[in-house]
Amino acid sequence: MKNLKMLVLLLVFTLFLAACGGSEAEPTEPTAEPTAAPAEEEMAEEPTAEPTEEPTAEALGTIVDIAVADGRFTTLVAAVQAAGLAETLSGEGPFTVFAPTDDAFAALPEGTVESLLADPEGALTDVLLYHVVDGAVMAETVVTLESATTLGGEDVTITVTDGNVFLNETTQVIITDIEASNGVIHVIDTVLLPPSMSAEAEMAPSIAEIAVADGRFTTLVAALDAAGLVETLSGEGSFTVFAPTDDAFAALPEGTVESLLEDPAGALTDILLYHVVDGAVMAETVVTLESATTLQGEDVTITVTDGNVFLNDTIQVIITDIEASNGIIHVIDGVLLPPSMTAEELPSIAEIAVEDGRFTTLVAALEAAGLVETLSGEGAFTVFAPTDDAFAALPEGTVATLLEDPAGALTDILLYHVVDGVVPAEMVVTLESATTLNGADVTITVNDAGEVFLNDTIQVIITDIQASNGIIHVIDGVLLP
């Protein structure tokens, strides 16, 4: 029995070996197995496609790289380099940068950028760090915040109005979520100034203090004091003042300033408030306006001619953007008169000539020729007015002879001194000639010193004496047709 079991086991074992040997006898079938190997290799290579889904850190440039390449941030890049912050903003971060454009820097008061670059380790660094927040804060998160603490240590406030995001209430975020390898950039339309620097600005002198200290505005200061407006222009408000110089007041008809000082609560206050606009309006904004409403209630018109700014057509802005703690000053070369009081308060051309005292011969000639009424009327005239000295310089007996022929030669000569319409000095210098009421032209030349001559020899010595019906330019000789 035992031998039978052994025989069976041996038979099973033999059959097993035979089966194994049979599988090796068919070599063509296993050729399918190697085809699986490439499939396995392909599966092994598939992960190489994953970096295209997450390229980020290596594929993107740093914040500084992006700012340099963009082209809209040349001033910001120069500032970052000057402050030695390029390496920081090229580092690992992450950072969020609110990046002002070149236009944003250009909108700063003239000289500000140069002043900041001159203090790279101080004010410049403070301003730049006030534009950087630690961590990458995407726009969807920014709009949920009320403020964010900057690397400068001070907070920037965040508000959302009509879907627009504003920092510190006035600076708008205009482009969001420019991703960099070390953070994110949001583009803004103005330069942010840390509150601590704004506080320093508030320590600047007031408009009134600047006017007092400057020395060119003694008449304006006296007028403000008489009208009780010094305290107003020293207060908290934000004002824009178009400030006439002492020369501007001196160009008014003789006795005008004294007359105004005698009526401080009336005409003087009206005139002074006509030089003040609510809010700080920088020069860059002034040139975009056609008019501005003054605190007096009436508008002052604004025009730009050949790059020069004029108020009410004749008063030129000669210095801009003098900053004060409570506003801004633009210096002007004439005194502005409200439209409502111009015709009523100013004397006529004839009245000014009579009251001035330097034109007695001219007045006598106008009376003899019957032209006083004309030059006292409504028309708008420009009169080139010869002084008594100018008439005295004529050959002896000439004036007496002219007075004997009032309707002839005298009238011709007088009308040759009058041009139709108001032609202020800044327009006179642009002309080669002007047609007079006599019908003949008077030629106009300007020498290298800026002096104006009529008919080559007669000099204009005083300009822009304003009258209710026109303007007077004083000349040192008598014009002969």
Secondary structure, 3 states (H helix, E strand, C coil): CHHHHHHHHHHHHHHHHHHHHHHHCCCCHHHHCCCHHHHHHHHHHHHHHHHHCCCHHHHCCCHHHHHHHHCCCHHHHHHHHHCCCCCHHHCCCCEEEEEECHHHHHCCCCCHHHHHHCCHHHHHHHHHHCCEEECCCCHHHHCCCCEEEECCCCEEEEEEECCEEEECCCEEEEEEEEEECCEEEEEECCCCCCHHHHHHHHCCCCHHHHHHHHCCCHHHHHHHHHCCCCCHHHCCCCEEEEEECHHHHHCCCCCHHHHHHCCHHHHHHHHHHCCEEECCCCHHHHCCCCEEEECCCCEEEEEEECCEEEECCCEEEEEEEEEECCEEEEEECCCCCCHHHHHHHCCCHHHHHHHHCCCHHHHHHHHHHCCCCHHHCCCCEEEEEECHHHHHCCCCCHHHHHHCCHHHHHHHHHHCCEEECCCCHHHHCCCCEEEECCCCEEEEEECCCCCEEECCCEEEEEEEEEECCEEEEEECCCCCC
